[in-house]
Amino acid sequence: MRDAVFFSSTAAVWSQSGAGHYAAANCALDALAARRQAAGLPGAALQLGPFRDVGMAALHADALAALGLGSLWPREVCLTLTLCVRG
């Protein structure tokens, strides 16, 4: 395997109340990437912020922006990730 990229979320660091299970799942992805790296295997976890107009955080975009967490445009994220993977 050349790459092992896991898509995590900023929820691993901070999240709304009642979403502890979601935060824990994202922390597990981060830990899996770290464990792979420690074993000399490829592994990276990308902690993405909320996406604009899609996903669970879309309903809270204004409140998150007021806290300083802007939204990501899905198309831009996909293009950037494609460039990163292609190297």
DSSP file (Angstrom, degrees, kcal/mol; ACC not computed):
  #  RESIDUE AA STRUCTURE BP1 BP2  ACC     N-H-->O    O-->H-N    N-H-->O    O-->H-N    TCO  KAPPA ALPHA  PHI   PSI    X-CA   Y-CA   Z-CA
    1    1 A M              0   0    0      0, 0.0     3,-0.1     0, 0.0     0, 0.0   0.000 360.0 360.0 360.0 127.5    0.0    0.0    0.0
    2    2 A R        +     0   0    0      1,-0.2     2,-0.3    40,-0.0     0, 0.0   0.885 360.0  16.9 -81.2 -40.8    1.5    3.3   -1.0
    3    3 A D        -     0   0    0     39,-0.1     2,-0.3     2,-0.1    -1,-0.2  -0.960  49.7-169.8-133.9 149.3   -0.8    5.6    1.0
    4    4 A A        +     0   0    0     -2,-0.3    40,-2.2    -3,-0.1     2,-0.5  -0.840  21.2 174.2-136.2  99.3   -3.1    5.3    4.0
    5    5 A V  E     -a   44   0A   0     -2,-0.3     2,-0.4    38,-0.2    40,-0.2  -0.930  11.1-165.0-114.0 124.1   -5.1    8.5    4.3
    6    6 A F  E     -a   45   0A   0     38,-3.2    40,-2.9    -2,-0.5     2,-0.9  -0.890  16.5-136.4-109.3 136.8   -7.9    8.8    6.9
    7    7 A F  E     +a   46   0A   0     -2,-0.4    40,-0.2    38,-0.2     2,-0.1  -0.816  35.1 168.5 -97.4 105.8  -10.4   11.6    6.8
    8    8 A S  E     -a   47   0A   0     38,-2.2    40,-1.6    -2,-0.9     2,-0.3  -0.248  22.9-127.0-101.8-170.1  -10.9   12.8   10.3
    9    9 A S  E >   -a   48   0A   0     38,-0.3     3,-2.1    14,-0.1     4,-0.2  -0.959  24.4-113.1-142.1 156.3  -12.6   15.8   11.7
   10   10 A T  G >> S+     0   0    0     38,-1.9     4,-2.9    -2,-0.3     3,-1.9   0.631 105.8  86.1 -63.8 -10.6  -12.0   18.8   13.9
   11   11 A A  G 34 S+     0   0    0     37,-0.3    -1,-0.3     1,-0.3    16,-0.1   0.730  74.4  69.9 -61.9 -20.0  -14.6   17.1   16.1
   12   12 A A  G <4 S+     0   0    0     -3,-2.1    -1,-0.3     1,-0.1    -2,-0.2   0.783 112.6  28.7 -65.1 -25.0  -11.6   15.1   17.5
   13   13 A V  T <4 S+     0   0    0     -3,-1.9     2,-0.3     1,-0.4    -2,-0.2   0.821 138.6   1.2-101.9 -45.6  -10.5   18.3   19.1
   14   14 A W     <  +     0   0    0     -4,-2.9    -1,-0.4     9,-0.0     2,-0.3  -0.994  68.1 157.7-148.8 141.9  -13.8   20.2   19.6
   15   15 A S        -     0   0    0     -2,-0.3     3,-0.1    -3,-0.1     2,-0.1  -0.932  43.0 -81.2-153.6 170.1  -17.4   19.3   19.0
   16   16 A Q    >   -     0   0    0     -2,-0.3     3,-1.3     1,-0.1    -2,-0.0  -0.369  60.3 -84.5 -76.0 160.9  -20.9   20.2   20.0
   17   17 A S  T 3  S+     0   0    0      1,-0.2    -1,-0.1     2,-0.1     0, 0.0  -0.320 114.6  33.2 -64.2 148.6  -22.4   18.7   23.1
   18   18 A G  T 3  S+     0   0    0     -3,-0.1    -1,-0.2     1,-0.0     3,-0.2   0.478  94.5  93.7  84.9   2.8  -23.9   15.2   22.6
   19   19 A A    <>  +     0   0    0     -3,-1.3     4,-2.3     1,-0.1     3,-0.3  -0.022  38.0 122.9-117.0  30.3  -21.4   14.2   20.0
   20   20 A G  H  > S+     0   0    0      1,-0.2     4,-2.5     2,-0.2     5,-0.2   0.860  74.3  55.0 -59.6 -36.6  -18.8   12.5   22.2
   21   21 A H  H  > S+     0   0    0     -3,-0.2     4,-1.9     2,-0.2    -1,-0.2   0.880 108.7  48.3 -64.4 -37.5  -19.2    9.3   20.1
   22   22 A Y  H  > S+     0   0    0     -3,-0.3     4,-1.9     2,-0.2    -2,-0.2   0.908 111.8  48.8 -69.3 -42.7  -18.3   11.2   16.9
   23   23 A A  H  X S+     0   0    0     -4,-2.3     4,-2.2     1,-0.2    -2,-0.2   0.907 110.6  51.6 -62.5 -41.7  -15.3   12.9   18.5
   24   24 A A  H  X S+     0   0    0     -4,-2.5     4,-2.0     1,-0.2    -2,-0.2   0.891 107.6  52.1 -63.7 -39.8  -14.1    9.5   19.8
   25   25 A A  H  X S+     0   0    0     -4,-1.9     4,-1.5     1,-0.2    -1,-0.2   0.896 110.3  48.3 -64.1 -39.6  -14.4    7.9   16.4
   26   26 A N  H  X S+     0   0    0     -4,-1.9     4,-1.9     1,-0.2    -1,-0.2   0.872 109.2  52.7 -69.4 -36.5  -12.3   10.7   14.9
   27   27 A C  H  X S+     0   0    0     -4,-2.2     4,-2.5     1,-0.2    -1,-0.2   0.872 105.3  56.2 -63.3 -36.2   -9.7   10.4   17.6
   28   28 A A  H  X S+     0   0    0     -4,-2.0     4,-2.3     2,-0.2    -2,-0.2   0.888 105.8  50.2 -64.0 -38.7   -9.5    6.7   16.8
   29   29 A L  H  X S+     0   0    0     -4,-1.5     4,-2.1     2,-0.2    -1,-0.2   0.913 110.6  49.5 -64.2 -41.9   -8.7    7.5   13.2
   30   30 A D  H  X S+     0   0    0     -4,-1.9     4,-2.1     1,-0.2    -2,-0.2   0.912 112.2  48.1 -62.1 -42.2   -5.9    9.9   14.3
   31   31 A A  H  X S+     0   0    0     -4,-2.5     4,-2.7     2,-0.2    -2,-0.2   0.870 108.4  54.6 -67.0 -37.2   -4.5    7.2   16.6
   32   32 A L  H  X S+     0   0    0     -4,-2.3     4,-2.3     2,-0.2    -1,-0.2   0.919 109.0  47.8 -62.8 -43.3   -4.6    4.6   13.8
   33   33 A A  H  X S+     0   0    0     -4,-2.1     4,-2.3     2,-0.2    -2,-0.2   0.921 112.7  48.7 -62.6 -43.5   -2.6    6.9   11.6
   34   34 A A  H  X S+     0   0    0     -4,-2.1     4,-2.4     1,-0.2    -2,-0.2   0.897 110.7  50.7 -64.1 -40.5   -0.1    7.6   14.4
   35   35 A R  H  X S+     0   0    0     -4,-2.7     4,-1.4     2,-0.2    -1,-0.2   0.905 109.9  49.9 -64.9 -41.1    0.3    3.9   15.1
   36   36 A R  H  <>S+     0   0    0     -4,-2.3     5,-3.0     2,-0.2     3,-0.3   0.924 111.1  49.5 -62.3 -44.0    0.9    3.1   11.5
   37   37 A Q  H ><5S+     0   0    0     -4,-2.3     3,-1.8     1,-0.2    -2,-0.2   0.919 108.3  52.9 -61.1 -43.6    3.6    5.8   11.3
   38   38 A A  H 3<5S+     0   0    0     -4,-2.4    -1,-0.2     1,-0.3    -2,-0.2   0.796 107.9  52.0 -62.8 -28.0    5.2    4.4   14.5
   39   39 A A  T 3<5S-     0   0    0     -4,-1.4    -1,-0.3    -3,-0.3    -2,-0.2   0.366 122.9-106.2 -88.9   4.7    5.3    1.0   12.8
   40   40 A G  T < 5S+     0   0    0     -3,-1.8    -3,-0.2     1,-0.3    -2,-0.1   0.647  81.0 126.6  80.5  15.0    7.0    2.4    9.7
   41   41 A L      < -     0   0    0     -5,-3.0    -1,-0.3    -6,-0.2     2,-0.1  -0.679  69.5 -93.0-101.7 157.7    3.9    2.1    7.6
   42   42 A P        +     0   0    0      0, 0.0     2,-0.2     0, 0.0   -39,-0.1  -0.451  59.3 147.2 -67.8 141.5    2.2    4.9    5.6
   43   43 A G        +     0   0    0     -2,-0.1     2,-0.3    -7,-0.1   -38,-0.2  -0.780  15.2 164.9-176.1 131.5   -0.5    6.7    7.5
   44   44 A A  E     -a    5   0A   0    -40,-2.2   -38,-3.2    -2,-0.2     2,-0.5  -0.985  18.1-155.0-149.5 140.8   -2.0   10.2    7.8
   45   45 A A  E     -a    6   0A   0     -2,-0.3     2,-0.7   -40,-0.2   -38,-0.2  -0.980  10.7-154.5-117.7 124.2   -5.2   11.6    9.2
   46   46 A L  E     -a    7   0A   0    -40,-2.9   -38,-2.2    -2,-0.5     2,-1.1  -0.873   6.2-150.6-100.5 115.1   -6.5   14.8    7.8
   47   47 A Q  E     -a    8   0A   0     -2,-0.7     2,-0.3   -40,-0.2   -38,-0.3  -0.733  20.8-167.6 -87.6 101.5   -8.6   16.7   10.3
   48   48 A L  E     -a    9   0A   0    -40,-1.6   -38,-1.9    -2,-1.1   -37,-0.3  -0.654  11.1-136.2 -90.9 144.9  -11.1   18.5    8.1
   49   49 A G        -     0   0    0     -2,-0.3    22,-0.1     1,-0.2    -1,-0.1  -0.102  50.0 -51.7 -82.4-171.0  -13.3   21.3    9.4
   50   50 A P        -     0   0    0      0, 0.0    22,-3.0     0, 0.0     2,-0.3  -0.344  54.8-128.0 -68.6 144.7  -16.9   21.7    8.5
   51   51 A F  B     -b   72   0B   0      3,-0.4     3,-0.5    20,-0.2     2,-0.4  -0.693  24.4-111.1 -90.9 145.1  -18.0   21.7    4.9
   52   52 A R  S    S-     0   0    0     20,-3.7     6,-0.1    -2,-0.3     3,-0.0  -0.615  92.7  -7.0 -76.0 128.5  -20.1   24.5    3.5
   53   53 A D  S    S+     0   0    0     -2,-0.4     2,-0.3     5,-0.2    -1,-0.2   0.397 122.6  69.8  71.2   0.4  -23.7   23.4    2.6
   54   54 A V  S    S+     0   0    0     -3,-0.5    -3,-0.4     0, 0.0     3,-0.2  -0.978  76.0  26.0-142.3 157.2  -23.2   19.7    3.2
   55   55 A G  S >  S-     0   0    0     -2,-0.3     3,-0.9     1,-0.2     4,-0.4  -0.149  97.8 -52.1  87.2 179.6  -22.7   17.3    6.1
   56   56 A M  G >  S+     0   0    0      1,-0.2     3,-0.6     2,-0.1    -1,-0.2   0.825 131.2  51.2 -65.0 -34.2  -23.6   17.5    9.8
   57   57 A A  G >  S+     0   0    0     -3,-0.2     3,-1.8     1,-0.2    -1,-0.2   0.579  83.3  90.0 -83.4  -8.4  -22.0   20.9   10.5
   58   58 A A  G X  S+     0   0    0     -3,-0.9     3,-1.1     1,-0.3     4,-0.2   0.846  84.4  55.0 -58.2 -34.4  -23.8   22.6    7.6
   59   59 A L  G <  S+     0   0    0     -3,-0.6    -1,-0.3    -4,-0.4     3,-0.1   0.679 113.0  42.8 -71.4 -16.0  -26.7   23.5    9.9
   60   60 A H  G <> S+     0   0    0     -3,-1.8     4,-2.6    -4,-0.1     5,-0.3   0.160  76.1 117.4-114.8  16.8  -24.3   25.2   12.3
   61   61 A A  H <> S+     0   0    0     -3,-1.1     4,-2.4     1,-0.2     5,-0.2   0.873  77.4  48.0 -56.8 -42.9  -22.1   27.1    9.8
   62   62 A D  H  > S+     0   0    0     -4,-0.2     4,-1.9     2,-0.2    -1,-0.2   0.915 112.9  47.4 -67.0 -42.1  -23.0   30.5   11.1
   63   63 A A  H  > S+     0   0    0      2,-0.2     4,-0.8     1,-0.2    -2,-0.2   0.895 113.9  48.0 -65.8 -39.3  -22.5   29.6   14.7
   64   64 A L  H ><>S+     0   0    0     -4,-2.6     5,-2.6     1,-0.2     3,-0.6   0.890 109.2  53.1 -68.1 -38.7  -19.2   28.0   13.9
   65   65 A A  H ><5S+     0   0    0     -4,-2.4     3,-1.4    -5,-0.3    -1,-0.2   0.872 103.1  57.8 -63.3 -36.3  -18.1   31.0   11.9
   66   66 A A  H 3<5S+     0   0    0     -4,-1.9    -1,-0.2     1,-0.3    -2,-0.2   0.775 105.9  50.6 -64.4 -24.8  -18.9   33.2   14.9
   67   67 A L  T <<5S-     0   0    0     -4,-0.8    -1,-0.3    -3,-0.6    -2,-0.2   0.461 128.4-100.4 -89.3  -3.0  -16.4   31.1   16.8
   68   68 A G  T < 5S+     0   0    0     -3,-1.4     2,-0.8    -4,-0.3    -3,-0.2   0.529  85.8 123.8  98.1   7.0  -13.8   31.6   14.1
   69   69 A L      < -     0   0    0     -5,-2.6    -1,-0.2    -6,-0.1    -2,-0.2  -0.845  45.0-162.2-105.7  99.5  -14.2   28.2   12.4
   70   70 A G        -     0   0    0     -2,-0.8     2,-0.2    -5,-0.1    -8,-0.0  -0.265  19.5-105.7 -76.1 165.8  -15.0   28.9    8.7
   71   71 A S        -     0   0    0    -22,-0.1     2,-0.3   -20,-0.0   -20,-0.2  -0.613  24.5-130.1 -93.5 152.4  -16.5   26.3    6.4
   72   72 A L  B     -b   51   0B   0    -22,-3.0   -20,-3.7    -2,-0.2     3,-0.1  -0.783  17.2-124.8 -99.7 143.4  -14.7   24.5    3.6
   73   73 A W     >  -     0   0    0     -2,-0.3     4,-2.1   -22,-0.2     3,-0.4  -0.796  18.5-140.5 -86.1 122.5  -16.0   24.3    0.0
   74   74 A P  H  > S+     0   0    0      0, 0.0     4,-2.5     0, 0.0     5,-0.2   0.862  98.9  52.7 -53.4 -42.3  -16.3   20.6   -0.9
   75   75 A R  H  > S+     0   0    0      1,-0.2     4,-2.3     2,-0.2     5,-0.2   0.918 109.8  48.3 -62.7 -42.8  -15.0   21.0   -4.4
   76   76 A E  H  > S+     0   0    0     -3,-0.4     4,-2.4     2,-0.2    -1,-0.2   0.893 111.3  50.6 -64.7 -39.6  -11.9   22.9   -3.3
   77   77 A V  H  X S+     0   0    0     -4,-2.1     4,-2.8     2,-0.2     5,-0.2   0.933 110.6  49.1 -63.7 -45.8  -11.1   20.2   -0.7
   78   78 A C  H  X S+     0   0    0     -4,-2.5     4,-2.1     1,-0.2    -2,-0.2   0.914 112.4  47.8 -61.7 -43.0  -11.5   17.4   -3.3
   79   79 A L  H  X S+     0   0    0     -4,-2.3     4,-2.0    -5,-0.2    -1,-0.2   0.920 113.2  48.0 -64.2 -43.1   -9.2   19.2   -5.7
   80   80 A T  H  X S+     0   0    0     -4,-2.4     4,-2.2     1,-0.2    -2,-0.2   0.915 111.8  49.1 -64.2 -44.2   -6.6   19.9   -3.0
   81   81 A L  H  X S+     0   0    0     -4,-2.8     4,-2.4     1,-0.2     5,-0.2   0.879 108.8  53.7 -64.6 -36.9   -6.6   16.3   -1.7
   82   82 A T  H  X S+     0   0    0     -4,-2.1     4,-2.0    -5,-0.2    -1,-0.2   0.925 109.6  47.9 -61.9 -43.9   -6.3   15.0   -5.3
   83   83 A L  H  X S+     0   0    0     -4,-2.0     4,-1.1     1,-0.2    -2,-0.2   0.896 111.6  50.7 -63.4 -39.9   -3.2   17.1   -5.8
   84   84 A C  H  < S+     0   0    0     -4,-2.2     3,-0.2     1,-0.2    -2,-0.2   0.913 111.3  46.7 -65.1 -43.4   -1.7   16.0   -2.5
   85   85 A V  H  < S+     0   0    0     -4,-2.4    -1,-0.2     1,-0.2    -2,-0.2   0.866 110.3  52.5 -69.4 -36.2   -2.2   12.3   -3.2
   86   86 A R  H  <        0   0    0     -4,-2.0    -1,-0.2    -5,-0.2    -2,-0.2   0.739 360.0 360.0 -71.6 -21.5   -0.7   12.6   -6.7
   87   87 A G     <        0   0    0     -4,-1.1    -3,-0.1    -3,-0.2    -1,-0.1   0.466 360.0 360.0  72.0 360.0    2.3   14.3   -5.1
